[in-house]
Amino acid sequence: MSQNLSRRNFLRNTTLSALGASVLPRFSIGKAGPSANSKVNVACVGIGHMGNAAVESALGENLVAICDVDWRADATIWGERMPILRAAENPKAGKFTDFRRMLDKMGNEIDAVLVSTPDHTHFPIGMAAMEAGKHVFIQKPLAHNIWQVRTLRKAMHRYGVKTVMGNQGHTIEGIRRIKEWVDAGVLGEVREVHCWTDRPIEPWFVKPDRIPVEGQRAPKGLDWDLWQGPVSRRRFSDAYVTQRWRGWWDYGVGALGDIGCHCLDAPFWALKLGLPSAVDVELDEPANDQYTPFGAHVTYHFPARGEMPPVTLHWWEGRPRPPMLDGMKELPSNGMYMLGSKEILYHEDMRPYSPMLWPRERMQDYRSILKDKTIPRVQGGPFAELFRDIKGEGPQCGSNFDYAAPLTEVILLGSLAIRAGHRIEWDAKTMTVSNRPELSNWIKEPVRKGWNYGEGLWS
């Protein structure tokens, strides 16, 4: 980062901190307010892999800027559509490598920023955008550590912006049906939940032959220093990119971070789980602080919530699997079931596209109740939801940061237990692991010089 850029950002951050809640987001069409024909001016940061969906969504609005650190000349790598191809398809959009330069140069032309980068850079990009008064989409998981997710939630209120996290399943029909069934008392009391995934699997997780991996020369077109963002510098390796960063604790949040915001979303919402008091963990191999193991069973302990009983939520990833329900011949690769005192609710896949009572025949006894729709439906996914919210054409996004931050905190606590290989006793008020205070550096991770964001929100 250049000295001039550092100073501009310092002055901007100082000014915004002083203004506080008076910093208001802008909208590109007319000072009198948005209309039905308005378009949102969108900037996309991270336009490979999951970022392709962000770009596609922005094409229905005004795509004004694209930003990525990887401008290698290859149109595809490992079958993945690369940013250079997206830039060629959208020549009118400003092209940037550094999100800070994009905000400095085109800030007055941008309404919303869609962040689809690796987990470790979600926070600084999202914070910089909100500090500049931009509405934001951030891919799941919301951030890389618990201090960051809480800070993003504070920032949403400080800067008065619209927000949403990219857990697409929160907008679909199935999750609404689950909540409606729970609210109607169909399941009775739910005290036990099981969620599972087959990940970590290739191509997203490729176990390294050795740790540390052997360094290589960074390929031309990839700004490796900027890709590392707030994390301490290390030599480039193709063990980290393009998709393989998820298993490295410095960059990703493991399989739980990858899939948990999808699979745990329905029980978290429907059962009003809040935050756990403790998290237990069993691993298939010894824990290490560099790379995720390939098999884990995480057990969350959620206390009672009003009249709702305590809940034990089991997360299974990799080789371990939950017990099969009566009548099952095999478990799908991803899924969830809730054990109620009256009925069992089940869905396969990481998102609840087709929830059902188990066995399916049990649904006949609740035909009238199961058809009742008491929760508003959402048309389209989180991008469309955000654009409508910005324009004032729809309600607040369901997975806005007031919801997404505590959901992600649950995910991060489980990943923390996997990384440490030990039980986590969580004091949510003080944001500390009461039985392992030495883990504080994983709750609020140190960052490189020039990557400090959000500190002023805690003063």
N, C-alpha and C positions, 0 to 999 in steps of 0.2 A: 504494500500500500504506500503510495507516494506521500511525501510530507504535506503537500498542499491538500490532498484529499483528506488526510487525517485531520487537518485543521478545519476544513469545511465541515466535516462530520461533527467535530467537537463543538463548533459554534452552533450548528443546527441543533444538536442534542441539548446543549445548554439552554438555547432559546426555548425549545419545546418543553423542557422540564420546567422552566420558569412560567410558561403560559399555562401548563397543566391542562385542565379540562376545557380551556377556552380554545384549544386547537380543534378545528372542525374539519371533517373530510369534505372534499369537493365533489362535484358531479359535473360531467362534461357538457351536458345539454341544458343550457339556459339557466340563468340565475333565479328564475321564478320557480324552479323545481322540476323534477323529472316528469315526463309524460309517457303515455303508453308507447309512443314511437321512439323514445329515447334509446340511445345505445350507450353502454358502459365502455369506457376506454380501459382496455385490459393490457397488463404486462405479465408475461409468463417468465418465471425464473426456474430453470431446470426444465428443459424441453425434450429430453430423451426419456425413454421407457415410460413411466407413469406421466411424465410431462406431456406426452403426445396427446393424452386425453384433455389436458388443460388447454393446449393449443386449439384442439378441435372445438372445445366449448367457446373459446374466445372468438372464433371465426363467426359465430352468430351475433357477436357484439362488434366492437372495434378493437382488433388486435393491433396495438400501437408499438409494442416493444417485446423483444425476446432476448433472454439472457441465459447464457450457459458458460461453464468453464471448459467445456470439451468441444472444440471445433476441429477435431481431426477430419481429414479429407475423406475418410471412408464413409459412405452413405449408410452402411450397416456394419455392426460388429457383433458377432455371435448371434446373428439374426435380429438384432435390436436396431430399430430405426434411430439414426443418430441426428443430433441437432443440425449438422451442416445441411441435411436434406430439408429440414423444416425451414431453415433460413432461405434456401433457394425457392421454396414454394410460397414464401411470404416476403417478397423483396421490399414491400412498403413499410414493414415493421422495422423500427430501429433495432440494430443488432449490437449486443453488449456481452462482454465477458464478466465484468464486475458489476454486481447489483447496485453498489453504492454509486458508481458512475452513472448508471441508468437513472437512479432517483435524482441525482444532482442535475443531470442534463435534461431529463424529460419529466421531472416531477409534476410540472404544471399541466401535462397532457395525460396523466395517468389517474384513473379513478380507483382501480382495484389491482392487486398483485396476487397472482396464483403461484404458490411455492410448491415445487415438486422435486426437491433436491434430496440427497441422502439425509438421514435423520439428524446428523450432528450439525447441519447448517440450517435446519428449519427455524431455530430461534433467532439468530442474528438477522436473517433476511426478513422474517415476519415482524420483528421488532422495528427494524429500520423502516419498513413500509408503514407501520402504524404510527411511528413517530412523525412520518411525513404526511399523516392524515389519510392514508390509503386503506380501503377495505381489503381484507385478506382471506384467502383460502390457503390452508396449510395441509399438506398430505398427512396421513396418519403414520406413526404416532405423532402427536402434536409437537413434541420436543424431545430432547435427548436426556434431560434430567428433571427432577421434580421442581427444583427452584425455577427452572425455565417455564414449565407449564403454568405455575402459579403466577409468574411475572407476566406471561402472555395474557392471562385472564385479567390481571390488574390493568394492563395496557388497553385492552378492549374498552374498559370503562373510562380510563383516563382520557383517551383520544376520541371516544365516541364513534368508533367505526363498526361496521358490520363484519362478522367473522363466521367462518365455518371450517371444520376439519373434514378431511376426505375419507371418512368411514361411510362409504356409499350406502351400505345396508341400512343406515338410519333413515333414509328417505323412502324405503320400499314398503310395499303393502304388508309383507310378512311380519315385520317388527311391530307394526301397529296392531295386527291381529293378536300377536303374543301379549302385548300390554293390555289389550281389551279383554282377553280371556282371563288374565291374572286379575285385573281390576274387577271382573264380574264374579270372581270367586270360583271359577271352573276348576282350578287346580287344588283349591283348599290352601293349607299352609305349605309353603315351600321352604324346606330347610337344607336341601342338598341340590347342587347343580354340577354337571360335568360338561366341560368344553374340551375339544381336542383338535389337533392338526397333525398332518404327516410331516410338516416342516420341522426341522431344517432338512431340505432336500435341494439337489441341483435344479436349475443353474444358480439359484440365489445363494445357496450355502455350499461351499466347497471346502472341506476341511483341509487346512494347510499341512504340508508334509513336515514342516518344521516351524517353530516360533522362536525368535522372530524370523520372518521370511527373508529370503535373499533380495536385496535391493536391485533395482534396474534403472536404466535411463528412462526418464519420462518421455512418452511419445510426443512428437511435434504436433502442436495444435491443442494440447491439454495443458492448462495452467494448473500444475500440480500443487503449487503453494496455495493458490486460491481455493482449490478443491478441498484442501485440509482445513481451511477456515480457522475456527478457534482452537483446533487441536494442535498439540505439539508436533513440530515437524518430524517427519520420517521420510526415508527414501521411497520413491514410487515402487509399486509392484502390481502386476496384473492380478494378484491375489485379492486386491481391493476393488478394482473397477472392471467392467462397468457396473455389473449388478452384484458383485460379491462382497460388498462392504457390510451387509446386514449382520453377518456373524461376528464381526470385529467390534468389541465393546467400545472402542474409541469412536466408531462411526455409526454403528447400528445398535439395535436393542434386542437382537436375537429373534428367534421364531415367535416369541410372545409379542414383541414389538411389531412384528410383521403382520400377524394374523389376529392378535388379541383384541384390537380395537374393532374388529369385525365380529368375532365370535362371542365376546363378552358383552357386546353392546346391548343385546336384548335382555339378558338377565340383569344387567346393571340398571337399565331404564325401568323395566317392568317391576322389579323387586325393590327399587329405590335403595340400592345397596350402600351408596356412599363410600366411605373409605374403610379398609379393614383394620382391625386392631393388631393382627399378626399374620405372618405368611410363613408356612413351612415348605421345605423343598427336599426332594429325593432326586439324585442324579444317577445316570447310568455310567458316568465316568467322573473323575475328579474335576472340580471346578478350577478355572484359572481366570485371571483378570484380563486376558487378552482376547480369547475366542470362546464362543458359546459351545457347550457340550451338545451332543447329538441325541440326547434323551433326557427328559425331565418331567417330574410330576410335582406341580406346585399346588399347595392347599391354602386357600385364603379363608380367614376367619372374620366374618362380618357380624358385628353385634346386632342386637334387636333394634328395630327402628319403629318407635311408637308401638302399635299393635302387631307389627310384623315380627316374626320370630328371628332368632339368629340364623345365619346362612353359612354353610360350608360350601365353598365353590372350588372345584377341582379343575386344574388346567393340566392337560396331558400333551406333550409335544415329542415328536420323533418316535422312538421305538415304544415307549410305554403307551398303553391304551386303557380306557376305562372299562368297567364291566359291561358286557352286552346286556341289553334289556331282554326280558323274556320273549322268546319267539324270534329274536334276531339270529340270522345266519352269519352275518359279518357286519363289521362297522365300516361306514364310509371313511374316506381319508380325512374328512373334516366334518365336525358336527357339534351338536349341543343337545342335552336333555335336562329338564327340571323334574325332580321327584316331588310331587305334591301329596298331601294327605288324602286327596280325592282322586286325582288323575296325574298322568305323566305327560309332559309336553316334549316333543322331539322335533328336530329338523336336521337334515344333512346339509353339507356344504358349510363354508365359513360364514355365509350370510343366510338369514332365515327366509329364503325365497318361498319355501313351501312347508310352513310349520303344520304340525298335526298333533292330535292326541295319540298316545300309544297304548295298545294297538289301535290302528286306524278305525276299527269298528266302533270304538268308544265314542267317536264323533257323532254317531247317530243319535245318541241320547241328549245331545246339546245343540241340535241343528238350529233352533231358533236363536239361542244365545250366541252361538259362534258366528252368526250372520250379522249381528248388531255392529254398526260402525259408529263409535263414539269419539274417535280421534280424527282430526282433519287429515286428508291424504295429501301427498306431495307429488307434483308432476315433475318428472325429470329427476336428475341426481343433484348432488350438492352444488355444482356449478350453477345450474339453472336456478336453484333455490337461492343462492347468494345474489345473483343478478336481479331477481325479483325483489329481494329484500332491499337492495341498494336503491332500486327504482321506486320503492314504496308500493309495489304491486302485490306483495305477499307478506305473510307473517315473518317473524324472526326465524332464522335458520335453526332447525332442531338441534344440530350438533355445533351450535355456537360455543364459544370458549367457556361460558359458564357451565356448559354440559361437558364439553370435550376435555377440559382441563382435569377435573376429578376422574373421568374415565381413564384418561391417559396416566394419571397418577397411580391408579390401580395397576395398570399394565407395567409401569416402571418399577413398582414395588416388587412384583413378581420377577421381573428381570434382574432386579437387585439381588433377590434371594438366589437366583440361578447363578449369577456372577460370583457371589460370595460363597455359595455352597452351604449356607447356614440359615437358620430361622431368623426372620425379621420381626421385631416387635416395634410397631409403628406408633409414634406419638405425633398425631396429625397437627395438634396445636402448635407444638414447637418445631415441627418438621425435622424430627430426629429419630434415628433408630436407637431406642433406649437401651437395648442389649448389645449394640455394636456401634458405639459413638464414633469409632474410627472410620466408619463408612461415610462420614460427612462430605468428603471430597467427591463422592459419587452422587450425592444429593444436590450439591452445587459444585460443578466441576470447574477447576481453574481454566482460564482461557489465555490465549496469546495476546500480547500487547496489540491494541488497536481493535480488539474484538469484544470489548466490554459494552454491553447493552443492558438497559433496564434497571441499573443499580438505583437510580433516582426514584423509582417507583416505590421503593421500600423505606424511604426516609420520611 
